[in-house]
């Protein structure tokens, strides 16, 4: 499957968003870096799957609690409460995107360098198993 130019830009925006969020955490919850990371992450997701699909994803009934926490955490970060906002945001992120973790780890296990490390019995005990069913 090939990505369109807009989706490639979305992957870059999402990667930069995650990078800025990581830097914000490393800089002791710098609210500016966390805010930039949040904005880039959300715009990257919208560019990857499209604005309509993004809206549908965030407004599904079963994901409503995660959406409220994720967007509320972003609002707290923007309101200069970075630590509390980040904690609420992580809870919402896990509720929203937790279904994708088995697929991501299944993909990572097939990579040449990372795969053998993740397949070690000590590490694989803590990783979710890849789901064979699609929702």
DANORPE-V35027 format. One record per backbone hydrogen bond with DSSP energy under -0.5 kcal/mol. NH is the residue of the N-H (numbers start at 1). CO is the residue of the C=O. If there is no record, write none. Layout:
nh: (NH & NH)
co: (CO & CO)
//
This chain:
nh: (8 & 9 & 10 & 11 & 12 & 13 & 14 & 15 & 16 & 17 & 18 & 19 & 20 & 21 & 22 & 23 & 24 & 25 & 26 & 27 & 28 & 29 & 30 & 31 & 34 & 35 & 36 & 37 & 38 & 39 & 40 & 41 & 42 & 43 & 44 & 45 & 46 & 47 & 48 & 49 & 50 & 54 & 55 & 56 & 57 & 58 & 59 & 60 & 63 & 64 & 67 & 68 & 69 & 70 & 71 & 72 & 73 & 74 & 75 & 76 & 77 & 78 & 79 & 80 & 81 & 85 & 86 & 87 & 88 & 89 & 90 & 91 & 92 & 93 & 94 & 95 & 96 & 97 & 98 & 100 & 101 & 104 & 105 & 106 & 107 & 108 & 109 & 110 & 110 & 111 & 115 & 116 & 117 & 118 & 119 & 120 & 124 & 125 & 126 & 127)
co: (4 & 5 & 6 & 7 & 8 & 9 & 10 & 11 & 12 & 13 & 14 & 15 & 16 & 17 & 18 & 19 & 20 & 21 & 22 & 23 & 25 & 24 & 24 & 29 & 30 & 31 & 32 & 33 & 34 & 35 & 36 & 37 & 38 & 39 & 40 & 41 & 42 & 43 & 44 & 45 & 46 & 50 & 51 & 52 & 53 & 54 & 55 & 57 & 60 & 61 & 63 & 64 & 65 & 66 & 67 & 68 & 69 & 70 & 71 & 72 & 73 & 74 & 75 & 77 & 76 & 81 & 82 & 83 & 84 & 85 & 86 & 87 & 88 & 89 & 90 & 91 & 92 & 93 & 94 & 97 & 98 & 100 & 101 & 102 & 103 & 104 & 105 & 106 & 107 & 108 & 111 & 112 & 113 & 114 & 115 & 117 & 120 & 121 & 123 & 123)
//
